[in-house]
Amino acid sequence: MRFEPAPRSDPPLARYPSLAAFYAADPRRLDSREKDVGLWWRDGAEDPLHRAAWVSDTGELYLVRLGPGSAGGGAVEVLAVVAHHERLERVLEGWRDHCGEPRSLPWLRERAARFSQRAKATSVRLAATAAGAGATLLAAGSLVAEIA
């Protein structure tokens, strides 16, 4: 029976055909320090391995598929953007225990999706706050107009 990977939690933020294309797309990546986040992520026991890393200057958590290019090796996915290394460590806590196991890649993808979910929630809160502030300004403007 062939392993079927679980559906992805969130699509990648960006895809690149190779590491060279990934680095060429943003010059900040070339000189940035990187934090390794595991070398043996995989969907199933027989599926390709992936390496994950975090680029300090861009905040990108990316995944690169290992193996020959003819088999899809070298392809890069940006899973999340995380500004602070400490936050990355908190959300990915326990990654060393999961990396290397079959089905470890869905675990990593699910954790990376949490960054996107938090960013979306923050955007919604900011929009609601801005809308509330706008309504307050309109009410204040109406009151000033009535007084004048």
N, C-alpha and C positions, 0 to 999 in steps of 0.2 A: 504494500500500500504506500503510495507516494504522499509525503507531507504536503499539506496545503497551508501556506502562510496565512496568519490572521490578517484581516483587513487593517490597513494602516489607520492610525489614529488621526493623523493630519498629513496632508500632502507636503512634500518638501517645499521649502521657500524658494529654492532655486536648484537647477541641475546643470552639470557641466560634463562634457564628454571625457574629460581627463583632468588630472591634477594641474597640468600645465595650463589648461584653459581656465581653471578655477583661479590660479594665482595671477594669470595675465588679466583677468577681468577686474581686479582691484589691486592697485600697486601697494596698498597698505599691507596686504597679505605677505608680500615678498620678504619684508624685513621684520615682520611681527614674530614675537615668541608664540609658541604653541604649547598647549598642555595636552598630553596624550590622555585619551579616555578609553583605552582598550584596543587590542589588536585582533581579537577573535570573536567579533559579533557575527551571529548567523541566525537564519530562520530555523533550519533543521540540521540534523547531524550531517547530511550529505550536501547541504547547500553551501554556496560560496561564502568565504570569510570577508569581513569588512573591518576596516580600522576607523575609529572615531577620534576626533581631536577638536580642540577649541582654540580659535585664533584670537589672541589677546587684543590686537588693535581694532578688529572689526566686531568682536563678540560672537562670531559665528561658530556654532557647533556643527561640524560637518562629518560626513561619512563617505569613505572611499571604498569601493569594491576592489578586493584583491584578485589577482589572477591576470591571465593574458587578455590583452585588448580585444582579441577575436572572440572572447567569451564574455565580454562586458566588463572586464577588469579595468580599473582606472577611473570609472565613472564616479562622479562626485555629487552628493546631495547635501544641501544645506538644510539641516533639520530645525534649527532655532537660532535666534540671536539673543545672547545673554550678555549684558553689559559688564557684570561683575563675576569674577571667578568664584567668590564665596557663594553666590546664589546658585551658580552651576553645581558646585559641590553639594549644596543642600538638596537640590531637586534630584540629583543623580546619586544621592547617598546609597551605598551598597553596590555600586556598579561593578566593583572588583569581584564580588560574589557571584554576579550573573554572567559577566563576560566569559565567553568560552563554552557556555552551556548551549545545547540545542534550544531554540526558541528564545535566545537572549536578545536578538535584534528587535522583536516586537516589544520587549520590555524597555529597551532604549528609546524606541520610537514613541511609546506611550509617555515616557517621562519627558521627552523633548516636546511633545504636544502640550504639556502643561505650561511651558513658557508662552506658547501662542495663546492658550486659553486665558492666562493671566493678563497678557497684553490686550486681548479683546475685551476682557472685563474692565480693565483700567480705562480703555477708550470709551466704553459705554458710560462708565461713571463720570469721566471728564465731560462727555457730551451732555449728560444729564445736568451736571453742575453748570455748564455753560448755558444750557437752555434755561435753567432756573435763574441764573444771573441775568440773562437777557429779559426774562419776564419781570424781574424785580426792577430793572432799569426802565422798562416800558411803563410800569406802574408808577414809578417815581416821576417819570417824565409827564405822565398824565396828571399827577397831583400838582406838579409845578405849574402846568398849563392852567389848571383850574384856579390856582391861587392867584396867578398873574391875571 
